[in-house]
Amino acid sequence: MDCNFKEKNLTRCNCTYDPCPRKGICCECIVYHRSNNEMPGCYFSKAGEATYNRSISAFIKDYR
């Protein structure tokens, strides 16, 4: 996926946190979350993403 095609990426982005300035800019989103020891919302199930808890432990719990 080319992270610089924001409008195209938004059609596939499942993140529901609308005020995020990185939404649709995948490479920036991934770098941001990884720098905070988190996972991007697109890695979670729909229910897991809705919690807005992007921690690695929440990601593991989401997929157990």
CNS distance restraints for C-alpha pairs under 8 A (distance, minus, plus):
assign (resid   1 and name CA) (resid   9 and name CA) 7.87 0.50 0.50
assign (resid   2 and name CA) (resid  26 and name CA) 7.92 0.50 0.50
assign (resid   3 and name CA) (resid   9 and name CA) 7.29 0.50 0.50
assign (resid   3 and name CA) (resid  24 and name CA) 7.42 0.50 0.50
assign (resid   3 and name CA) (resid  25 and name CA) 5.03 0.50 0.50
assign (resid   3 and name CA) (resid  26 and name CA) 4.87 0.50 0.50
assign (resid   3 and name CA) (resid  27 and name CA) 5.35 0.50 0.50
assign (resid   3 and name CA) (resid  28 and name CA) 7.77 0.50 0.50
assign (resid   4 and name CA) (resid  25 and name CA) 6.06 0.50 0.50
assign (resid   4 and name CA) (resid  26 and name CA) 7.87 0.50 0.50
assign (resid   5 and name CA) (resid   9 and name CA) 6.07 0.50 0.50
assign (resid   5 and name CA) (resid  24 and name CA) 7.68 0.50 0.50
assign (resid   5 and name CA) (resid  25 and name CA) 7.25 0.50 0.50
assign (resid   6 and name CA) (resid  10 and name CA) 6.04 0.50 0.50
assign (resid   6 and name CA) (resid  23 and name CA) 7.83 0.50 0.50
assign (resid   6 and name CA) (resid  24 and name CA) 4.66 0.50 0.50
assign (resid   6 and name CA) (resid  25 and name CA) 5.42 0.50 0.50
assign (resid   7 and name CA) (resid  11 and name CA) 6.88 0.50 0.50
assign (resid   7 and name CA) (resid  24 and name CA) 6.82 0.50 0.50
assign (resid   8 and name CA) (resid  12 and name CA) 7.43 0.50 0.50
assign (resid   8 and name CA) (resid  24 and name CA) 7.81 0.50 0.50
assign (resid   9 and name CA) (resid  13 and name CA) 6.11 0.50 0.50
assign (resid   9 and name CA) (resid  24 and name CA) 4.97 0.50 0.50
assign (resid   9 and name CA) (resid  25 and name CA) 7.11 0.50 0.50
assign (resid   9 and name CA) (resid  26 and name CA) 7.54 0.50 0.50
assign (resid  10 and name CA) (resid  23 and name CA) 7.21 0.50 0.50
assign (resid  10 and name CA) (resid  24 and name CA) 4.74 0.50 0.50
assign (resid  13 and name CA) (resid  23 and name CA) 7.65 0.50 0.50
assign (resid  13 and name CA) (resid  24 and name CA) 6.42 0.50 0.50
assign (resid  13 and name CA) (resid  42 and name CA) 6.73 0.50 0.50
assign (resid  14 and name CA) (resid  41 and name CA) 7.19 0.50 0.50
assign (resid  14 and name CA) (resid  42 and name CA) 5.74 0.50 0.50
assign (resid  14 and name CA) (resid  46 and name CA) 7.72 0.50 0.50
assign (resid  15 and name CA) (resid  23 and name CA) 7.43 0.50 0.50
assign (resid  15 and name CA) (resid  41 and name CA) 5.34 0.50 0.50
assign (resid  15 and name CA) (resid  42 and name CA) 6.06 0.50 0.50
assign (resid  15 and name CA) (resid  49 and name CA) 6.87 0.50 0.50
assign (resid  16 and name CA) (resid  49 and name CA) 7.60 0.50 0.50
assign (resid  16 and name CA) (resid  50 and name CA) 7.05 0.50 0.50
assign (resid  17 and name CA) (resid  52 and name CA) 7.73 0.50 0.50
assign (resid  18 and name CA) (resid  23 and name CA) 7.34 0.50 0.50
assign (resid  22 and name CA) (resid  26 and name CA) 7.27 0.50 0.50
assign (resid  22 and name CA) (resid  28 and name CA) 6.08 0.50 0.50
assign (resid  22 and name CA) (resid  29 and name CA) 5.39 0.50 0.50
assign (resid  23 and name CA) (resid  29 and name CA) 6.89 0.50 0.50
assign (resid  24 and name CA) (resid  29 and name CA) 8.00 0.50 0.50
assign (resid  25 and name CA) (resid  29 and name CA) 6.22 0.50 0.50
assign (resid  26 and name CA) (resid  30 and name CA) 6.11 0.50 0.50
assign (resid  27 and name CA) (resid  31 and name CA) 6.20 0.50 0.50
assign (resid  28 and name CA) (resid  32 and name CA) 6.00 0.50 0.50
assign (resid  29 and name CA) (resid  33 and name CA) 6.21 0.50 0.50
assign (resid  29 and name CA) (resid  40 and name CA) 6.65 0.50 0.50
assign (resid  30 and name CA) (resid  34 and name CA) 5.96 0.50 0.50
assign (resid  30 and name CA) (resid  39 and name CA) 7.36 0.50 0.50
assign (resid  30 and name CA) (resid  40 and name CA) 5.95 0.50 0.50
assign (resid  31 and name CA) (resid  35 and name CA) 6.00 0.50 0.50
assign (resid  32 and name CA) (resid  36 and name CA) 6.58 0.50 0.50
assign (resid  33 and name CA) (resid  37 and name CA) 6.31 0.50 0.50
assign (resid  33 and name CA) (resid  38 and name CA) 4.78 0.50 0.50
assign (resid  33 and name CA) (resid  39 and name CA) 5.59 0.50 0.50
assign (resid  33 and name CA) (resid  40 and name CA) 5.83 0.50 0.50
assign (resid  33 and name CA) (resid  54 and name CA) 7.83 0.50 0.50
assign (resid  34 and name CA) (resid  38 and name CA) 5.21 0.50 0.50
assign (resid  34 and name CA) (resid  39 and name CA) 6.29 0.50 0.50
assign (resid  34 and name CA) (resid  40 and name CA) 7.93 0.50 0.50
assign (resid  37 and name CA) (resid  55 and name CA) 6.88 0.50 0.50
assign (resid  37 and name CA) (resid  56 and name CA) 7.05 0.50 0.50
assign (resid  38 and name CA) (resid  54 and name CA) 5.19 0.50 0.50
assign (resid  38 and name CA) (resid  55 and name CA) 4.58 0.50 0.50
assign (resid  38 and name CA) (resid  56 and name CA) 5.48 0.50 0.50
assign (resid  39 and name CA) (resid  43 and name CA) 6.65 0.50 0.50
assign (resid  39 and name CA) (resid  54 and name CA) 5.28 0.50 0.50
assign (resid  39 and name CA) (resid  55 and name CA) 6.21 0.50 0.50
assign (resid  39 and name CA) (resid  56 and name CA) 6.09 0.50 0.50
assign (resid  39 and name CA) (resid  59 and name CA) 7.16 0.50 0.50
assign (resid  40 and name CA) (resid  44 and name CA) 7.70 0.50 0.50
assign (resid  40 and name CA) (resid  54 and name CA) 6.47 0.50 0.50
assign (resid  41 and name CA) (resid  49 and name CA) 5.32 0.50 0.50
assign (resid  41 and name CA) (resid  52 and name CA) 7.53 0.50 0.50
assign (resid  41 and name CA) (resid  54 and name CA) 6.59 0.50 0.50
assign (resid  42 and name CA) (resid  49 and name CA) 7.34 0.50 0.50
assign (resid  43 and name CA) (resid  59 and name CA) 7.66 0.50 0.50
assign (resid  44 and name CA) (resid  48 and name CA) 5.35 0.50 0.50
assign (resid  44 and name CA) (resid  49 and name CA) 5.21 0.50 0.50
assign (resid  44 and name CA) (resid  59 and name CA) 6.33 0.50 0.50
assign (resid  44 and name CA) (resid  62 and name CA) 6.88 0.50 0.50
assign (resid  44 and name CA) (resid  63 and name CA) 7.98 0.50 0.50
assign (resid  45 and name CA) (resid  49 and name CA) 5.94 0.50 0.50
assign (resid  45 and name CA) (resid  62 and name CA) 6.96 0.50 0.50
assign (resid  45 and name CA) (resid  63 and name CA) 7.85 0.50 0.50
assign (resid  46 and name CA) (resid  50 and name CA) 6.31 0.50 0.50
assign (resid  47 and name CA) (resid  51 and name CA) 6.99 0.50 0.50
assign (resid  48 and name CA) (resid  52 and name CA) 7.54 0.50 0.50
assign (resid  48 and name CA) (resid  53 and name CA) 7.69 0.50 0.50
assign (resid  48 and name CA) (resid  58 and name CA) 7.71 0.50 0.50
assign (resid  48 and name CA) (resid  59 and name CA) 7.47 0.50 0.50
assign (resid  48 and name CA) (resid  62 and name CA) 5.76 0.50 0.50
assign (resid  49 and name CA) (resid  53 and name CA) 7.28 0.50 0.50
assign (resid  49 and name CA) (resid  54 and name CA) 7.70 0.50 0.50
assign (resid  53 and name CA) (resid  58 and name CA) 6.39 0.50 0.50
assign (resid  54 and name CA) (resid  58 and name CA) 6.51 0.50 0.50
assign (resid  54 and name CA) (resid  59 and name CA) 6.93 0.50 0.50
assign (resid  55 and name CA) (resid  59 and name CA) 6.38 0.50 0.50
assign (resid  56 and name CA) (resid  60 and name CA) 6.27 0.50 0.50
assign (resid  57 and name CA) (resid  61 and name CA) 6.14 0.50 0.50
assign (resid  58 and name CA) (resid  62 and name CA) 5.96 0.50 0.50
assign (resid  59 and name CA) (resid  63 and name CA) 6.54 0.50 0.50
assign (resid  60 and name CA) (resid  64 and name CA) 6.33 0.50 0.50
